[in-house]
Amino acid sequence: MIEPFEPEDPRDRRFALGVGGVLGAFNAAGVVESSDAHAARRIQALTDEPDDEVALAVALAVRSLRHGSVCLGLAGVTDEPLPAGLAWPRGTWAERVAASKVAQAGVVRVEGDLLYLDRYWREECQVRDDLVARLSLPSPVVDVGRLESVARTLFDERYAEQRAAALAAAQQWTTVLTGGPGTGKTTAVAGLLALLADQSERPLRIALTAPTGKASARLQEAVRTALSGPAFDVHRQAVGEPTARTLHRLLGWKRGSRNRFRHDRDNRLPHDVIVVDETSMVSLTMMARLLEAVRSDCRLVLVGDPDQLASVEAGAVLADLVQGLTRRDPRVVAGLTTSHRFGPEIGGLARAVRDGDADRALDQLAGADDHVELLDPSDSGVLNGLHERLTRHALRLREAAASGDAVRAISTLGRHRLLCAHRDGPWGVGHWNRLVERSLAEHTGLPIGGGWGQEWYAGRPLLLTSNDYGLDLFNGDTGVVVATHDGVRAAIDVPGGPRELATSRLTEVETMHAMTVHKSQGSQAEEVTVLLPPDDSRLLTRELLYTALTRAEQKVTLVATPDAVRLALAREAQRASGLAGRLAHESGNETSPP
């Protein structure tokens, strides 16, 4: 028997104190974390499971969820290298887990070699069932001739892709609309709303929604801007001024519950059209909650870019939907490919990164161009130059904020953004935020900086990191601390202009001189600098780099070694899931395995 591992420092939370056997050994070797081991040990005890290797499988399933996967491929995990002295279970591991007391108790589900915790198996099956049920409904009744005639007035020949997508979405209950930044997804959505309003005898009940407050605000602004164009003059009044809300707000958040909402299968949403933007950021759990709340006679449009980073929670729902529904019924998926936002430089770089073509990407970055550039961090002058640039931007931001001009401060905030792959370490957000605050302190002579000086200073850029339904503010919202006659206040960037609040009303907030790529999703800046670590970081993926550089509207500067670029493009983010296979499966058994 392997004795429980006891670290030299009992405060070291990486190690599960008192957990021995196989679990303790794999935890001591760093294969699973203490939280994984403790969760598995509790489940083992509750189900009276005698097999430690079954408990190891449960711990690995919990680890997979932390890494964003819905399930665990037991056959594939055994290819993971182990430290000396450890070995993966031999023989029919998946079969033993399937026959275990843990499985008999309904805690886990095994399909082939895929191991699920029960909740995520049920959610995956539910998403498939609800989508397949929607695809089986009779098509909406529309006047096709009028639909096509109105579409020709809304979309000129430059937007033929958007016209085709809007026409398709108007004639079916469910549509997945995909495309990279600037490909006209919002234009297609605005046109769809006008087409549906023209077909309706009463005002449409329209819901615009997105996973974060920032993304929902951008969706509302973009749709209203599109509707203000001359092509929509005849239809603008019929569509009205749609408002956007976060998914949590749309579904009706319940106090004390993270995953249950007021609107569900027994209390459906009242809307005729629901448009979900940034669907790549939607987790499996949130997609399950949304689908069960949507009426069968509501048009559902899921919009997003499947090449971006997936949700920080478990699942890669948009990519699974595109893959599975394309195989099942390709009419449901409408793809836009031509960018109308970027010039050829950023657009070409984005396509090279998306395709994983490192040579083409590096050629784009090496060209003499005002819109894309590559700087090598091994040159000490590069990092010093980045520090100076961030300091100049922070000083301009402070100048605007100190004047009390919240509008100018918010505008200044959006001119440049530093995006990092990591939160911690010399290449991380925390390090660069501290560097900039120290520089501000030196230039101003003030004790600036959380933890060692004044936390709430004029010019502090803010990133909200949780939803506050009482204040109607959401995770991902941004703002700036501004000076007023009553002291400093937080000016939050919301639709219609900055909203000023007492700083004491904000609870979970971070300084945002730099931010992670994950947190940047759903936002843009005029210029973006992307800082990649030069070492072999597991966060370096094609999706991360693509997401980062497509946050830029006018210029992107990539601070990275060529080797780091090649490494990122060679590595696709892998999230284990069975959803795509379930959606493509043609069996009448709606919860059959893929």
C-alpha positions as CSV (number, residue, x, y, z in Angstrom):
1,M,0.0,0.0,0.0
2,I,1.2,3.5,-0.9
3,E,1.3,5.7,2.2
4,P,-0.3,9.1,2.3
5,F,2.0,11.8,1.0
6,E,2.8,14.5,3.5
7,P,4.5,17.6,2.0
8,E,7.3,19.4,3.9
9,D,5.1,22.5,4.2
10,P,1.5,21.4,5.3
11,R,0.2,24.8,4.0
12,D,1.0,23.6,0.4
13,R,-2.5,23.2,-1.1
14,R,-1.2,21.4,-4.1
15,F,-1.2,18.2,-2.0
16,A,-4.2,16.3,-0.6
17,L,-3.3,15.8,3.0
18,G,-4.2,12.3,4.3
19,V,-5.0,10.9,0.9
20,G,-3.0,7.7,0.2
21,G,-3.1,4.9,-2.3
22,V,-3.2,5.5,-6.0
23,L,-4.9,8.9,-5.6
24,G,-2.2,10.1,-3.2
25,A,0.6,9.0,-5.5
26,F,-0.9,10.7,-8.6
27,N,-1.5,13.8,-6.5
28,A,2.0,13.8,-5.1
29,A,3.3,13.6,-8.7
30,G,1.2,16.6,-9.8
31,V,-0.9,14.6,-12.2
32,V,-4.1,15.6,-10.3
33,E,-4.6,18.4,-7.9
34,S,-5.6,18.2,-4.3
35,S,-9.2,19.3,-5.1
36,D,-9.5,16.5,-7.7
37,A,-8.2,13.9,-5.3
38,H,-10.4,15.0,-2.4
39,A,-13.5,15.1,-4.6
40,A,-12.8,11.6,-5.9
41,R,-12.1,10.3,-2.4
42,R,-15.4,11.7,-1.1
43,I,-17.3,10.0,-4.0
44,Q,-15.4,6.8,-3.3
45,A,-16.4,6.8,0.3
46,L,-20.1,7.7,-0.3
47,T,-20.5,4.9,-2.8
48,D,-18.4,2.4,-0.9
49,E,-16.2,1.9,-4.0
50,P,-13.3,-0.4,-3.2
51,D,-11.2,0.1,-6.4
52,D,-8.7,3.0,-6.1
53,E,-8.2,3.0,-9.9
54,V,-11.9,3.8,-10.3
55,A,-11.3,6.7,-7.9
56,L,-8.4,7.8,-10.0
57,A,-10.6,7.9,-13.1
58,V,-13.1,10.1,-11.2
59,A,-10.3,12.4,-10.1
60,L,-9.2,12.7,-13.7
61,A,-12.7,13.4,-14.8
62,V,-12.8,16.3,-12.3
63,R,-9.5,17.5,-13.6
64,S,-10.9,17.4,-17.2
65,L,-13.7,19.7,-16.1
66,R,-11.2,22.2,-14.7
67,H,-9.5,22.2,-18.1
68,G,-12.8,22.8,-19.9
69,S,-13.6,19.3,-21.1
70,V,-17.1,17.8,-20.6
71,C,-15.8,14.2,-20.4
72,L,-12.6,12.2,-20.2
73,G,-11.3,9.8,-22.8
74,L,-9.8,7.0,-20.7
75,A,-8.0,5.5,-23.6
76,G,-6.3,8.8,-24.5
77,V,-5.3,9.8,-21.0
78,T,-3.1,6.8,-20.7
79,D,-0.8,8.3,-23.4
80,E,0.0,11.1,-21.0
81,P,3.6,10.6,-19.7
82,L,4.1,9.9,-16.0
83,P,7.0,10.4,-13.6
84,A,9.1,7.4,-12.8
85,G,7.5,5.0,-10.3
86,L,3.9,5.6,-11.6
87,A,2.0,3.6,-14.2
88,W,-1.5,4.0,-15.7
89,P,-4.1,1.3,-14.9
90,R,-3.8,-1.7,-17.2
91,G,-6.4,-3.8,-18.9
92,T,-10.1,-3.0,-19.2
93,W,-10.1,0.2,-17.1
94,A,-13.2,1.7,-18.8
95,E,-15.1,-1.5,-18.3
96,R,-14.2,-1.6,-14.6
97,V,-15.3,2.0,-14.2
98,A,-18.6,1.2,-16.0
99,A,-19.3,-1.7,-13.7
100,S,-18.2,0.1,-10.5
101,K,-20.3,1.1,-7.6
102,V,-19.7,4.7,-8.5
103,A,-21.4,4.1,-11.9
104,Q,-24.2,2.0,-10.3
105,A,-24.9,4.9,-8.0
106,G,-25.3,7.2,-11.0
107,V,-22.4,9.5,-10.1
108,V,-20.6,8.8,-13.4
109,R,-21.6,7.6,-16.9
110,V,-19.4,5.6,-19.3
111,E,-19.9,5.6,-23.1
112,G,-17.3,3.6,-24.9
113,D,-14.1,5.0,-23.4
114,L,-15.7,8.3,-22.5
115,L,-16.2,9.0,-18.8
116,Y,-18.7,11.7,-17.7
117,L,-19.8,13.0,-14.4
118,D,-23.5,12.5,-14.4
119,R,-24.6,16.1,-14.6
120,Y,-22.6,16.9,-17.7
121,W,-23.8,13.7,-19.4
122,R,-27.4,14.8,-18.8
123,E,-26.7,18.3,-20.0
124,E,-25.1,17.1,-23.2
125,C,-27.9,14.7,-23.9
126,Q,-30.5,17.5,-23.2
127,V,-28.8,20.0,-25.6
128,R,-28.9,17.4,-28.3
129,D,-32.5,16.4,-27.6
130,D,-33.7,20.0,-27.6
131,L,-31.9,20.9,-30.8
132,V,-33.0,17.8,-32.7
133,A,-36.6,18.5,-31.5
134,R,-36.3,22.0,-32.9
135,L,-34.9,20.7,-36.2
136,S,-37.9,18.3,-36.5
137,L,-40.5,21.1,-36.3
138,P,-42.4,22.2,-39.4
139,S,-40.8,25.2,-41.0
140,P,-42.2,28.7,-40.2
141,V,-44.9,30.0,-42.5
142,V,-43.5,33.0,-44.5
143,D,-44.3,34.8,-47.7
144,V,-41.1,33.8,-49.5
145,G,-41.7,36.1,-52.5
146,R,-42.0,39.2,-50.2
147,L,-39.1,37.9,-48.1
148,E,-36.8,37.8,-51.0
149,S,-38.0,41.2,-52.4
150,V,-37.4,42.9,-49.0
151,A,-34.0,41.2,-48.7
152,R,-32.9,42.8,-51.9
153,T,-33.7,46.3,-50.6
154,L,-31.8,45.6,-47.3
155,F,-28.6,44.1,-48.6
156,D,-26.8,45.3,-51.7
157,E,-24.4,43.1,-53.6
158,R,-21.5,43.7,-51.2
159,Y,-23.5,41.9,-48.6
160,A,-24.7,38.9,-50.6
161,E,-23.4,36.5,-47.9
162,Q,-25.4,38.3,-45.2
163,R,-28.5,38.4,-47.4
164,A,-28.3,34.6,-47.9
165,A,-27.8,34.0,-44.2
166,A,-30.8,36.3,-43.2
167,L,-33.1,34.6,-45.7
168,A,-32.1,31.2,-44.5
169,A,-32.6,32.2,-40.8
170,A,-36.0,33.7,-41.6
171,Q,-37.3,30.3,-42.9
172,Q,-36.2,28.1,-40.1
173,W,-36.5,28.0,-36.3
174,T,-32.8,27.5,-35.5
175,T,-29.7,29.0,-37.2
176,V,-26.1,28.9,-36.3
177,L,-24.5,32.0,-37.8
178,T,-20.6,31.9,-37.9
179,G,-17.9,34.2,-39.0
180,G,-14.8,35.9,-37.9
181,P,-14.6,39.5,-36.6
182,G,-15.9,42.0,-39.1
183,T,-17.6,39.5,-41.4
184,G,-21.0,41.2,-41.0
185,K,-22.7,39.0,-38.5
186,T,-24.5,41.9,-37.0
187,T,-25.5,43.2,-40.4
188,A,-27.1,39.8,-41.1
189,V,-28.8,39.9,-37.7
190,A,-30.2,43.4,-38.3
191,G,-31.5,42.4,-41.7
192,L,-33.1,39.2,-40.3
193,L,-34.9,41.3,-37.7
194,A,-36.2,43.6,-40.4
195,L,-37.3,40.7,-42.5
196,L,-39.2,39.1,-39.6
197,A,-40.8,42.4,-38.6
198,D,-42.0,42.9,-42.1
199,Q,-43.7,39.4,-42.1
200,S,-45.3,39.9,-38.7
201,E,-48.7,41.4,-38.1
202,R,-47.8,42.6,-34.6
203,P,-44.6,44.0,-33.0
204,L,-42.0,41.3,-32.5
205,R,-40.7,40.4,-29.0
206,I,-37.0,40.4,-29.7
207,A,-34.2,39.4,-27.2
208,L,-30.6,40.2,-27.9
209,T,-28.2,38.4,-25.5
210,A,-24.6,37.4,-24.9
211,P,-22.6,35.7,-22.1
212,T,-21.1,38.9,-20.7
213,G,-22.2,42.4,-20.0
214,K,-19.6,43.9,-22.3
215,A,-20.5,41.5,-25.2
216,S,-24.3,42.2,-24.8
217,A,-23.6,46.0,-24.7
218,R,-21.6,45.7,-27.9
219,L,-24.3,43.6,-29.6
220,Q,-27.0,46.2,-28.7
221,E,-24.9,49.1,-30.0
222,A,-23.9,47.2,-33.2
223,V,-27.5,46.1,-34.0
224,R,-28.9,49.6,-33.4
225,T,-26.1,51.1,-35.5
226,A,-26.9,48.7,-38.4
227,L,-30.6,49.5,-38.1
228,S,-29.8,53.3,-38.4
229,G,-28.6,52.8,-42.0
230,P,-30.6,54.2,-44.9
231,A,-31.5,50.7,-46.1
232,F,-33.6,50.2,-43.0
233,D,-35.6,53.4,-43.2
234,V,-38.8,51.6,-44.0
235,H,-38.4,48.9,-41.4
236,R,-36.7,50.7,-38.5
237,Q,-39.9,51.5,-36.7
238,A,-41.3,48.0,-37.0
239,V,-38.1,46.5,-35.5
240,G,-38.0,49.2,-32.8
241,E,-34.9,49.5,-30.6
242,P,-34.0,46.1,-29.3
243,T,-32.2,45.9,-26.0
244,A,-29.5,43.4,-25.1
245,R,-29.1,41.6,-21.8
246,T,-26.7,38.9,-20.5
247,L,-27.9,35.4,-20.6
248,H,-28.1,35.3,-16.9
249,R,-30.4,38.4,-16.9
250,L,-32.5,37.1,-19.8
251,L,-33.1,33.7,-18.1
252,G,-33.9,35.3,-14.8
253,W,-31.2,34.8,-12.2
254,K,-32.3,33.2,-8.9
255,R,-30.5,34.3,-5.8
256,G,-28.4,31.5,-4.3
257,S,-28.3,29.5,-7.5
258,R,-25.7,29.5,-10.2
259,N,-27.3,27.2,-12.7
260,R,-31.1,27.4,-12.3
261,F,-33.2,30.3,-13.5
262,R,-36.7,31.7,-13.4
263,H,-37.3,30.8,-17.1
264,D,-37.1,27.0,-17.7
265,R,-39.1,24.2,-19.4
266,D,-42.1,25.1,-17.3
267,N,-41.8,28.8,-17.7
268,R,-40.6,29.6,-21.2
269,L,-39.2,32.9,-22.5
270,P,-41.9,34.9,-24.2
271,H,-39.8,36.1,-27.2
272,D,-40.4,35.6,-30.9
273,V,-36.7,36.0,-31.8
274,I,-33.7,35.3,-29.6
275,V,-30.2,36.3,-30.9
276,V,-27.2,35.0,-28.9
277,D,-23.9,36.7,-29.7
278,E,-20.4,35.4,-28.7
279,T,-21.8,31.9,-28.5
280,S,-18.3,30.5,-28.4
281,M,-18.2,31.8,-24.8
282,V,-21.3,29.9,-23.8
283,S,-20.7,26.9,-21.6
284,L,-22.6,23.6,-22.0
285,T,-24.5,24.3,-18.8
286,M,-25.7,27.7,-20.0
287,M,-26.7,26.3,-23.4
288,A,-28.8,23.6,-21.7
289,R,-30.5,26.2,-19.6
290,L,-31.2,28.4,-22.6
291,L,-32.6,25.7,-24.9
292,E,-35.0,24.4,-22.2
293,A,-36.4,27.9,-21.8
294,V,-36.9,28.8,-25.5
295,R,-40.4,28.3,-27.0
296,S,-40.7,26.0,-30.0
297,D,-42.1,28.8,-32.1
298,C,-39.3,31.2,-31.3
299,R,-36.5,31.8,-33.9
300,L,-33.2,31.1,-32.2
301,V,-30.0,32.5,-33.8
302,L,-26.7,31.4,-32.3
303,V,-24.0,33.8,-33.5
304,G,-20.2,33.5,-33.0
305,D,-16.8,32.6,-34.2
306,P,-15.9,28.9,-33.6
307,D,-12.2,29.6,-34.0
308,Q,-12.1,31.7,-30.9
309,L,-11.4,30.5,-27.4
310,A,-14.2,28.5,-25.9
311,S,-16.0,29.2,-22.6
312,V,-13.9,29.3,-19.4
313,E,-16.3,26.7,-18.1
314,A,-16.8,23.2,-19.5
315,G,-17.7,22.7,-23.1
316,A,-16.9,23.9,-26.6
317,V,-20.5,24.3,-27.6
318,L,-20.3,26.4,-30.7
319,A,-17.6,24.4,-32.3
320,D,-19.6,21.2,-31.5
321,L,-22.7,22.7,-33.0
322,V,-21.0,23.7,-36.2
323,Q,-19.4,20.3,-36.6
324,G,-22.4,18.2,-35.6
325,L,-25.2,20.2,-37.3
326,T,-23.2,20.5,-40.5
327,R,-23.2,16.7,-40.7
328,R,-26.9,16.4,-39.7
329,D,-28.5,19.3,-41.5
330,P,-26.1,21.8,-43.2
331,R,-28.9,24.3,-43.9
332,V,-28.9,25.2,-40.2
333,V,-25.3,26.5,-40.3
334,A,-24.7,29.8,-42.2
335,G,-21.1,30.9,-42.5
336,L,-19.7,34.4,-43.4
337,T,-16.2,34.6,-44.7
338,T,-15.5,38.1,-46.0
339,S,-14.2,40.6,-43.4
340,H,-15.5,44.2,-43.7
341,R,-13.7,45.5,-40.6
342,F,-10.0,44.6,-41.0
343,G,-7.7,45.7,-43.7
344,P,-5.9,43.0,-45.6
345,E,-3.0,42.9,-43.1
346,I,-4.9,42.0,-39.9
347,G,-7.3,39.9,-41.8
348,G,-4.6,38.0,-43.6
349,L,-2.8,37.4,-40.3
350,A,-6.0,36.2,-38.7
351,R,-6.6,33.7,-41.5
352,A,-3.1,32.4,-41.3
353,V,-3.4,31.8,-37.6
354,R,-6.8,30.2,-37.9
355,D,-5.4,27.8,-40.6
356,G,-2.4,27.0,-38.4
357,D,0.0,28.2,-41.2
358,A,3.0,29.4,-39.2
359,D,5.1,30.3,-42.2
360,R,2.4,32.5,-43.7
361,A,1.7,34.1,-40.3
362,L,5.4,34.9,-39.7
363,D,5.7,36.3,-43.3
364,Q,2.7,38.6,-42.6
365,L,4.3,39.7,-39.3
366,A,7.7,40.3,-40.9
367,G,6.3,42.6,-43.7
368,A,6.9,46.3,-43.4
369,D,3.4,47.3,-42.3
370,D,1.6,49.8,-40.1
371,H,-1.0,47.4,-39.0
372,V,0.8,44.2,-37.8
373,E,4.2,43.8,-36.3
374,L,6.3,41.1,-34.5
375,L,8.7,42.1,-31.7
376,D,11.1,39.6,-30.2
377,P,11.0,39.7,-26.3
378,S,14.5,38.3,-26.1
379,D,15.6,41.8,-27.1
380,S,15.6,43.7,-23.8
381,G,14.7,46.9,-25.5
382,V,11.4,45.4,-26.6
383,L,10.1,44.9,-23.1
384,N,11.4,48.2,-22.0
385,G,9.6,49.8,-24.9
386,L,6.4,48.0,-24.0
387,H,6.7,49.3,-20.5
388,E,7.2,52.8,-21.7
389,R,4.2,52.6,-24.1
390,L,1.9,51.3,-21.3
391,T,3.1,54.1,-19.0
392,R,2.3,56.7,-21.7
393,H,-1.1,55.3,-22.2
394,A,-1.7,55.2,-18.4
395,L,-0.7,58.8,-18.1
396,R,-3.1,59.9,-20.9
397,L,-5.8,57.9,-19.2
398,R,-5.0,59.5,-15.8
399,E,-5.1,63.0,-17.4
400,A,-8.5,62.4,-18.9
401,A,-9.8,60.8,-15.6
402,A,-8.4,63.6,-13.4
403,S,-10.2,66.2,-15.4
404,G,-13.5,64.5,-14.5
405,D,-14.3,63.8,-18.2
406,A,-15.7,60.3,-18.0
407,V,-16.5,60.1,-21.7
408,R,-12.9,61.0,-22.7
409,A,-11.5,58.6,-20.1
410,I,-13.6,55.7,-21.5
411,S,-12.5,56.7,-25.1
412,T,-8.9,56.8,-24.0
413,L,-9.2,53.4,-22.4
414,G,-10.2,51.9,-25.7
415,R,-7.2,53.1,-27.6
416,H,-4.8,50.4,-26.5
417,R,-4.9,47.2,-24.6
418,L,-2.2,44.7,-23.5
419,L,-3.3,41.1,-23.6
420,C,-1.4,38.4,-21.8
421,A,-1.7,34.6,-22.0
422,H,-1.0,34.3,-18.2
423,R,-2.3,35.9,-15.1
424,D,0.9,35.4,-13.1
425,G,4.6,35.4,-13.6
426,P,6.8,37.7,-15.6
427,W,4.6,37.4,-18.7
428,G,1.4,37.7,-16.8
429,V,-1.3,40.4,-16.1
430,G,-0.4,40.9,-12.5
431,H,3.3,41.6,-13.2
432,W,2.5,44.2,-15.9
433,N,-0.3,45.9,-13.8
434,R,2.2,46.4,-11.0
435,L,4.9,47.7,-13.3
436,V,2.5,50.3,-14.7
437,E,1.2,51.4,-11.3
438,R,4.8,51.8,-10.1
439,S,5.6,54.0,-13.1
440,L,2.5,56.1,-12.4
441,A,3.6,56.5,-8.8
442,E,7.0,57.7,-10.0
443,H,5.6,60.2,-12.5
444,T,2.9,61.6,-10.2
445,G,4.6,61.4,-6.9
446,L,1.5,59.7,-5.4
447,P,1.2,56.4,-3.6
448,I,-0.6,54.6,-6.4
449,G,-1.3,50.9,-6.5
450,G,-3.4,48.4,-4.7
451,G,-1.8,46.5,-1.9
452,W,1.0,49.0,-1.3
453,G,-0.6,52.4,-2.0
454,Q,-3.8,54.1,-3.0
455,E,-6.1,51.5,-4.7
456,W,-8.8,53.9,-6.0
457,Y,-6.8,56.5,-8.0
458,A,-8.0,58.6,-10.9
459,G,-7.1,56.9,-14.1
460,R,-7.3,53.3,-12.7
461,P,-8.7,51.1,-15.5
462,L,-11.3,48.7,-14.1
463,L,-12.4,45.2,-15.1
464,L,-15.5,43.7,-13.3
465,T,-15.0,40.0,-12.6
466,S,-18.5,39.0,-11.4
467,N,-22.1,39.7,-12.1
468,D,-23.9,42.2,-9.9
469,Y,-27.6,42.0,-10.7
470,G,-28.5,44.6,-8.2
471,L,-26.4,47.2,-10.0
472,D,-27.1,45.7,-13.4
473,L,-23.4,45.3,-14.0
474,F,-21.7,42.1,-15.3
475,N,-18.5,40.1,-15.5
476,G,-16.4,41.6,-18.3
477,D,-17.7,45.2,-17.9
478,T,-14.9,47.8,-18.0
479,G,-14.5,51.3,-16.7
480,V,-12.2,54.0,-15.3
481,V,-11.9,55.7,-11.9
482,V,-12.5,59.4,-12.5
483,A,-12.1,62.4,-10.2
484,T,-15.3,64.4,-9.3
485,H,-16.2,67.2,-6.9
486,D,-17.2,64.5,-4.4
487,G,-14.0,62.5,-4.7
488,V,-13.2,59.6,-7.1
489,R,-16.0,57.5,-8.7
490,A,-16.1,54.5,-11.0
491,A,-17.2,55.4,-14.5
492,I,-18.4,52.1,-16.1
493,D,-18.7,51.8,-19.9
494,V,-22.4,50.9,-20.6
495,P,-24.7,51.5,-23.6
496,G,-25.7,55.2,-23.7
497,G,-22.6,56.5,-22.0
498,P,-20.5,56.0,-18.8
499,R,-22.4,55.2,-15.7
500,E,-20.8,56.7,-12.5
501,L,-20.9,54.8,-9.2
502,A,-19.3,55.1,-5.8
503,T,-16.2,52.9,-5.7
504,S,-17.5,51.3,-2.5
505,R,-20.3,49.7,-4.5
506,L,-18.0,47.6,-6.6
507,T,-16.9,44.4,-4.9
508,E,-15.1,42.1,-7.4
509,V,-13.0,44.2,-9.6
510,E,-9.4,44.1,-11.0
511,T,-7.0,46.7,-12.4
512,M,-6.8,46.5,-16.2
513,H,-3.6,48.1,-17.5
514,A,-3.2,44.6,-18.8
515,M,-5.8,41.7,-19.1
516,T,-5.8,38.1,-20.1
517,V,-6.8,37.0,-23.6
518,H,-9.7,35.0,-22.1
519,K,-11.1,38.2,-20.3
520,S,-10.8,40.2,-23.6
521,Q,-13.4,38.1,-25.5
522,G,-16.3,40.2,-26.6
523,S,-14.3,43.5,-26.6
524,Q,-12.1,45.5,-29.0
525,A,-9.5,48.2,-28.8
526,E,-8.0,50.4,-31.5
527,E,-4.6,48.9,-31.0
528,V,-3.7,45.7,-29.2
529,T,-0.4,44.4,-28.0
530,V,-0.3,40.6,-27.4
531,L,2.4,39.3,-25.1
532,L,3.2,35.6,-25.4
533,P,5.6,33.7,-23.0
534,P,8.6,32.3,-24.8
535,D,8.5,29.0,-22.9
536,D,6.3,25.9,-23.6
537,S,3.1,27.1,-21.9
538,R,0.0,24.9,-22.2
539,L,-2.0,28.1,-22.7
540,L,-0.2,28.7,-26.0
541,T,-2.8,27.6,-28.6
542,R,-3.9,28.6,-32.0
543,E,-7.3,29.7,-30.5
544,L,-5.7,31.9,-27.9
545,L,-3.5,33.7,-30.5
546,Y,-6.4,34.1,-32.9
547,T,-8.7,35.5,-30.2
548,A,-6.1,38.0,-29.1
549,L,-5.1,39.5,-32.4
550,T,-8.7,39.8,-33.6
551,R,-9.4,42.1,-30.7
552,A,-7.5,44.8,-32.6
553,E,-9.4,47.3,-34.8
554,Q,-6.5,49.1,-36.4
555,K,-3.2,47.6,-35.3
556,V,-1.9,44.5,-33.6
557,T,1.7,44.2,-32.1
558,L,2.7,40.6,-31.2
559,V,5.5,40.4,-28.7
560,A,6.7,36.8,-29.1
561,T,9.6,34.8,-30.4
562,P,9.0,33.1,-33.8
563,D,9.3,29.8,-31.9
564,A,6.4,30.7,-29.6
565,V,4.3,31.6,-32.7
566,R,5.0,28.3,-34.3
567,L,4.3,26.5,-31.0
568,A,1.0,28.3,-30.6
569,L,-0.1,27.6,-34.2
570,A,0.8,23.9,-34.0
571,R,-1.4,23.4,-30.9
572,E,-5.1,23.4,-31.1
573,A,-7.1,23.6,-27.9
574,Q,-8.5,20.2,-27.3
575,R,-11.7,19.8,-25.3
576,A,-13.2,16.3,-24.9
577,S,-16.9,16.3,-25.7
578,G,-19.5,14.0,-27.2
579,L,-21.9,16.7,-28.4
580,A,-20.9,16.9,-32.0
581,G,-21.2,13.1,-32.4
582,R,-24.6,13.1,-30.7
583,L,-25.9,15.9,-33.0
584,A,-24.7,14.1,-36.1
585,H,-26.1,10.7,-35.0
586,E,-29.1,9.7,-37.0
587,S,-30.6,7.2,-34.6
588,G,-34.1,7.7,-33.3
589,N,-32.7,7.2,-29.7
590,E,-32.1,10.8,-28.8
591,T,-29.8,10.0,-25.9
592,S,-27.8,7.3,-27.6
593,P,-24.0,7.5,-27.4
594,P,-22.1,9.2,-30.3
